[in-house]
Amino acid sequence: MPNATHNTTWARGQYGERMLRLLREFGPLTRSELGELSGLSRTTLYEVVSRLVDSGQVIAAVPDSTRRRRGRPAEKLIPNPEAGRVLGIDFGRRAVRVVAVAGDRDDLRHGDLDRDVLGHDHLERHDAISTASEAHSPTAHWPDRIVIARRLVGTLTGGRLRLDALSGVGVAVTGTATDARAPLDRRAMAVMMGRSLGTRVRIDNAARLAALAETVWGAARGQRDVLYLELSDPVGGALVCGGVLHRGAHGRSGEFGHITAEPGGAKCPCGGRGCLQTVASTTAVLEAYRPGADLPDLLAALGSGDPAAHAVLRRAGTHVGRVLAGLVNALEPGIVVVGGELVTAGPTLMESVQSELLANVVRCGSRPSPLVRPAELGDHAAALGAASLLRQPGRDPSHSVGKGLDAAVRMSGGLRAN
């Protein structure tokens, strides 16, 4: 038997969406005018409007032109321009990054993004996008990272962002691990974030969300079938098929870092040998250049023309290009995008990747060579993709929750490490 309370709540939500559409289409309206357009009863109308006002989605104000007239002036209702936003949060290894995107803007689908908004690690503003970030130690514990995220959310849009008016929050997490600093069980984490922010939460892999962001705003803008590879720690990637993220039967697609690149090579944490991870991750490249070197050391060496530094990147690019060629032959994407911190090291890596890929791609008649481009969105890609995630069809029940799964989390043992 249907739950009457659930049905009533669902109906009120549908009415609220209808009210917002009418207000956006016909401009400021009184409650009476809105009632005539909507056809709702007075009781239902006033209840729905009250909820919209209380939640910050609608503003009720008296126009200046009517303030001096006799009698009680009628309030006009207008959509709150700060409401309906979606948040994207990226819990990176060394920083937390947050973006707020105007959820009712076409920018989420068609990519109207000013590159200047991504130019700094501090709060930036765009007409549709606000960003904030804060660095932390790679050993920072997970609860501390969540506190940082909550603080950054409070800085967005100059502190005017109403959490109760959010349309949702997308969260990016990097891989899995087994220590206390690892991301929590994703289902439990989604519930915890939903409680903290008071809205629905969806969680996905950071590399996968970076691919989505590059498709919406970045190097693959306008493309429908995208192969994305991220060269970082770890090496990962994703497929976008027909404009939609491909997750696979069990949500594990995109593990490109564990494709064999060097048979019989170094042992990989996954148990295999010679995985792409062992030759093209940031750690592997730095170790091959000079044990103990860090990324700034490698960048400085490349800038000074150090032959050893360039040779290390060419070798990594050769392995990457061969792996990508196999994927291109199997999947035929419209574009290949390569991201991650190693791509910022200069042209040597990408030149090697492109050369090896094109040398190993099967030529089929008049099929053009695949486009190969470096990623454009940098450190903000995963957070932007997390915001875009809320526009993706489908819901993975283990990674996407609202407020009604607290009991399920308690039954599963609460918050635990993966």
C-alpha positions in Angstrom: 0.0 0.0 0.0 1.5 3.4 -0.9 2.8 5.6 1.9 0.5 8.6 2.2 3.2 10.8 3.8 5.6 9.9 1.0 3.0 10.6 -1.7 2.2 14.0 -0.1 5.9 15.0 0.1 6.4 13.9 -3.5 3.4 16.0 -4.6 4.5 19.1 -2.7 7.9 18.8 -4.4 6.3 18.6 -7.9 4.2 21.6 -7.1 7.3 23.5 -6.0 9.0 22.8 -9.3 5.9 24.0 -11.1 5.8 27.3 -9.1 9.5 27.9 -9.8 9.0 27.4 -13.6 6.0 29.8 -13.6 8.0 32.4 -11.7 10.9 32.1 -14.1 8.7 32.3 -17.1 6.3 35.1 -16.1 8.4 37.2 -13.8 7.5 38.6 -10.3 4.0 37.4 -9.4 1.7 37.9 -6.4 0.4 34.8 -4.7 -3.0 35.4 -6.3 -1.5 35.7 -9.8 0.5 32.5 -9.2 -2.6 30.7 -8.0 -4.5 31.6 -11.2 -1.6 30.4 -13.4 -1.0 27.2 -11.4 -4.6 26.1 -10.8 -3.8 25.0 -7.2 -6.1 25.5 -4.3 -5.4 28.4 -2.0 -4.4 26.1 0.8 -2.0 24.1 -1.3 -0.6 27.2 -3.0 0.2 29.0 0.3 1.8 25.8 1.8 4.0 25.3 -1.2 5.0 29.0 -1.5 5.7 29.1 2.2 8.1 26.2 1.9 9.8 27.8 -1.1 10.3 31.0 0.8 11.5 29.2 4.0 14.0 27.2 2.0 15.4 30.3 0.3 14.4 29.3 -3.2 11.9 32.1 -3.6 12.1 35.7 -2.3 8.9 37.6 -1.2 9.2 41.4 -1.4 7.1 44.4 -1.8 8.0 46.5 -4.9 9.1 50.1 -4.2 6.3 51.3 -6.5 3.6 50.0 -4.3 5.0 50.8 -0.9 3.3 54.3 -0.6 -0.2 53.1 -1.7 -3.0 52.8 0.9 -3.7 49.4 2.4 -1.4 46.5 2.7 0.7 46.2 -0.4 0.8 42.8 -2.1 4.1 40.9 -2.0 5.7 39.9 -5.3 7.4 36.5 -5.5 10.6 36.0 -7.5 13.1 33.1 -7.7 16.2 33.5 -5.6 19.1 33.9 -8.0 21.4 32.3 -5.4 19.2 29.2 -5.0 19.2 26.1 -7.1 23.0 25.9 -7.1 24.9 22.6 -7.1 28.1 22.0 -5.2 31.0 20.0 -6.3 33.6 19.0 -3.7 36.9 17.3 -4.5 38.7 15.6 -1.7 42.1 15.5 -3.2 45.3 14.0 -1.7 46.7 17.4 -0.8 43.8 19.8 -1.0 40.1 20.2 -0.7 38.5 22.1 -3.6 34.9 23.3 -3.8 32.8 24.8 -6.6 29.3 26.2 -6.7 27.5 26.2 -10.0 24.2 27.9 -10.8 22.1 24.8 -11.2 19.5 26.3 -13.5 22.1 27.6 -16.0 22.8 25.8 -19.2 26.5 26.1 -18.3 26.2 22.7 -16.6 25.4 21.2 -20.0 27.0 23.4 -22.6 30.2 24.5 -21.0 30.2 28.3 -20.8 33.3 28.6 -18.6 35.7 31.5 -18.4 39.2 30.0 -18.0 40.1 32.9 -15.7 38.0 31.4 -13.0 40.5 28.5 -12.8 43.6 30.7 -12.5 44.2 30.7 -8.8 43.9 28.5 -5.7 41.9 31.2 -3.9 38.2 32.2 -4.1 37.4 33.2 -7.6 34.1 34.4 -9.1 32.4 33.8 -12.4 28.8 34.8 -13.3 27.8 31.1 -12.9 30.7 29.6 -10.9 32.4 30.2 -7.6 35.4 28.3 -6.4 37.4 27.9 -3.2 40.2 25.6 -2.1 42.5 24.9 0.8 45.6 22.8 0.9 46.3 20.3 3.7 48.9 17.7 4.5 48.7 14.4 2.5 48.4 12.7 5.9 45.4 14.7 7.1 42.7 12.5 8.5 39.4 12.2 6.8 37.2 14.1 9.4 39.6 17.0 9.2 39.2 17.2 5.4 35.4 17.3 5.8 35.7 20.2 8.3 37.8 22.0 5.6 35.1 21.3 3.0 32.4 22.6 5.3 34.4 25.8 5.9 35.0 26.3 2.2 31.4 25.9 1.4 30.7 28.8 3.7 33.0 31.1 1.7 31.3 30.6 -1.6 29.3 33.5 -3.2 30.6 35.8 -0.5 29.0 33.8 2.2 25.5 34.2 0.7 25.1 30.6 -0.4 22.0 29.1 1.3 22.7 25.5 2.1 19.0 24.7 2.4 18.5 26.0 -1.1 21.1 23.8 -2.8 19.9 21.4 -5.5 22.6 18.9 -4.5 26.2 18.1 -3.8 28.6 16.0 -5.9 31.7 14.6 -4.2 34.9 13.4 -5.9 37.2 10.9 -4.0 40.5 9.5 -5.1 40.8 5.8 -5.3 40.6 3.5 -2.2 43.0 2.7 0.6 43.0 0.9 3.9 44.4 3.3 6.4 42.6 5.8 8.7 43.2 8.6 6.2 41.4 6.8 3.3 37.9 7.9 2.1 35.2 6.4 4.2 32.7 3.8 2.9 31.1 5.9 0.1 27.5 5.1 1.2 28.2 6.2 4.8 30.1 9.2 3.6 27.2 10.3 1.4 24.9 10.2 4.4 27.3 12.1 6.5 27.7 14.8 3.9 24.0 14.9 3.3 23.4 15.5 7.0 26.0 18.2 7.2 24.8 20.1 4.1 21.1 19.2 4.2 20.8 18.0 0.6 21.2 15.0 -1.6 24.7 13.8 -2.3 26.3 11.8 -5.1 29.8 10.4 -5.0 32.1 9.1 -7.7 35.8 8.6 -8.6 37.8 11.8 -9.1 39.4 10.7 -12.4 36.0 9.8 -13.7 34.6 13.2 -12.7 37.5 15.0 -14.2 36.6 13.3 -17.5 33.1 14.6 -17.2 34.3 18.1 -16.5 36.6 18.1 -19.5 33.6 16.9 -21.6 31.4 19.7 -20.4 33.8 22.6 -20.1 37.3 21.6 -21.2 39.4 20.0 -23.9 36.6 17.6 -25.0 33.9 20.2 -25.1 31.3 19.4 -27.8 32.4 15.8 -28.0 30.1 12.9 -27.1 32.5 10.0 -26.9 35.6 10.7 -24.8 38.5 8.6 -23.6 40.2 10.3 -20.6 43.5 9.2 -19.0 44.9 10.9 -15.8 48.6 10.6 -15.2 49.0 11.3 -11.5 49.0 9.2 -8.3 47.3 6.9 -9.1 47.0 6.6 -12.9 43.3 6.4 -13.7 40.8 7.3 -16.3 37.2 7.2 -17.6 35.0 6.8 -20.6 32.2 9.2 -21.6 29.8 7.5 -24.0 27.1 9.5 -25.7 27.7 12.3 -23.2 27.2 10.0 -20.2 29.8 8.6 -17.9 30.4 4.8 -18.4 30.7 3.1 -15.0 30.7 -0.6 -16.0 28.7 -3.4 -14.5 30.0 -2.9 -11.0 31.2 0.8 -11.1 34.9 -0.1 -11.6 35.5 1.1 -15.2 38.4 3.3 -16.0 41.2 1.3 -14.3 43.5 2.1 -17.1 46.5 2.3 -14.7 46.4 -1.5 -14.4 46.7 -2.3 -18.1 50.0 -4.0 -18.7 52.5 -1.6 -20.3 55.7 -3.4 -19.7 55.4 -7.2 -19.5 57.5 -8.6 -16.6 58.1 -5.1 -15.3 58.0 -3.7 -11.8 55.4 -5.1 -9.4 52.3 -3.0 -9.0 50.3 -2.6 -5.7 47.4 -4.4 -7.5 49.5 -7.6 -7.6 50.4 -7.5 -11.3 53.6 -6.6 -13.0 54.4 -3.8 -15.5 51.1 -2.0 -15.1 50.9 1.5 -16.6 50.8 2.7 -13.0 54.4 1.4 -12.6 55.8 3.4 -15.5 53.6 6.5 -15.9 52.4 7.6 -12.4 53.9 10.7 -10.9 55.8 8.6 -8.3 57.2 6.2 -11.0 58.4 9.0 -13.2 60.1 10.9 -10.4 61.7 7.7 -9.2 63.0 7.0 -12.7 64.4 10.5 -13.0 66.1 10.6 -9.6 65.2 8.8 -6.3 64.0 11.4 -3.8 63.1 14.0 -6.5 59.8 15.8 -6.3 57.7 17.4 -9.1 59.2 20.9 -8.8 62.7 19.3 -9.2 61.6 17.6 -12.4 59.9 20.7 -13.7 63.1 22.7 -13.0 65.2 20.1 -14.8 62.9 20.1 -17.8 63.1 23.9 -17.9 66.9 23.8 -17.9 67.0 21.3 -20.7 68.2 18.3 -18.6 68.4 15.4 -21.1 67.7 12.8 -18.4 64.5 14.6 -17.4 63.3 14.7 -21.0 64.2 11.1 -21.6 62.2 10.0 -18.6 59.1 11.8 -19.9 59.6 10.4 -23.4 59.8 6.9 -22.1 56.6 7.3 -20.0 54.9 8.9 -23.0 55.8 5.9 -25.2 54.2 3.5 -22.7 51.1 5.7 -22.4 50.7 6.1 -26.2 50.8 2.3 -26.7 48.2 1.7 -24.0 46.0 4.4 -25.4 46.3 3.0 -29.0 44.9 -0.3 -27.8 42.0 1.5 -26.1 41.3 3.6 -29.2 41.4 0.5 -31.4 38.8 -1.2 -29.2 36.6 1.8 -28.3 36.9 4.4 -31.1 36.4 7.6 -29.0 36.0 10.9 -30.8 38.8 12.4 -28.7 41.5 11.3 -26.2 42.2 13.7 -23.4 45.3 13.3 -21.1 45.2 15.0 -17.7 47.1 14.9 -14.4 50.0 16.8 -13.0 52.6 15.3 -15.3 50.9 16.8 -18.3 51.7 20.3 -17.0 55.4 19.4 -17.2 55.7 20.6 -20.8 55.3 19.3 -24.3 57.8 16.4 -24.2 55.3 14.0 -22.6 52.3 14.8 -24.9 54.5 14.7 -28.0 55.7 11.2 -27.1 52.1 10.1 -26.3 50.7 11.4 -29.5 53.5 10.0 -31.7 53.2 6.5 -30.2 49.4 6.5 -30.3 49.2 7.5 -33.9 51.9 4.9 -34.8 49.8 2.1 -33.3 46.2 3.0 -34.2 44.7 0.8 -36.8 43.8 2.8 -40.0 40.3 1.9 -41.2 39.5 3.4 -44.6 38.6 7.1 -44.3 38.4 7.1 -40.5 40.3 10.2 -39.3 43.1 10.0 -36.8 41.8 10.5 -33.2 42.1 13.9 -31.6 44.6 13.9 -28.8 44.6 16.9 -26.4 46.0 17.7 -23.0 43.4 18.4 -20.3 42.5 22.1 -19.7 40.8 22.4 -16.3 43.8 21.6 -14.1 43.3 21.2 -10.4 39.6 22.1 -10.5 38.5 19.4 -12.9 37.3 16.9 -10.4 35.3 19.4 -8.4 33.7 20.8 -11.6 32.9 17.2 -12.6 31.3 16.5 -9.2 28.9 19.4 -9.8 28.1 18.1 -13.3 27.5 14.7 -11.8 24.1 15.8 -10.5 23.0 16.3 -14.1 24.0 12.8 -15.2 21.2 10.2 -15.6 21.0 7.3 -13.2 21.8 6.8 -9.6 24.3 4.3 -8.3 22.6 3.2 -5.0 25.9 2.6 -3.3 27.2 6.0 -4.1 24.2 8.3 -4.1 21.9 8.9 -1.2 19.4 11.4 0.2 18.4 11.7 3.8 16.5 8.4 4.1 19.5 6.0 4.3 20.6 6.6 7.9 19.1 3.3 9.0 20.9 1.5 6.2 24.2 3.0 7.3 23.6 2.0 10.9 22.8 -1.5 9.8 26.1 -1.7 7.7 28.2 -0.7 10.7 28.3 3.1 10.2 31.4 4.8 9.0 34.2 2.5 8.0 37.3 2.6 5.8 37.3 1.0 2.4 
